[in-house]
Amino acid sequence: MTRKQIDPRLIETGIIVLESDTILIGYRAVLRVLKRSGIPRWLLSLTSMPGIRFLGSILYRFLASHRRLASRLLRLTPQPVPTGTCSCGGGCAN
């Protein structure tokens, strides 16, 4: 089994999804989370329309690089997630 390394700078730039055989970063990670969260299939299928993934990735990059502004606009406060609180049922090692 090979060990995959994640550049520490990526941890501060956005969402990272770690799977047994894949590391997803950014917009692709968001899509995976949405897929697993029970979002209706018809809504998720919109991401396969021409241009939607391109626009989504641009929007994600903008929001990721302007997180404080996005948080203020959406009135959200970034919260750290305590270790060991995963409840996804996916066999996390936390």
Secondary structure, DSSP 8 states (H G I E B T S, - for coil): -------HHHHTTS-EEE-SS-EEETHHHHHHHHHHTT--HHHHHGGGSTTHHHHHHHHHHHHHHTHHHHHHHHT-------TT---SSS----
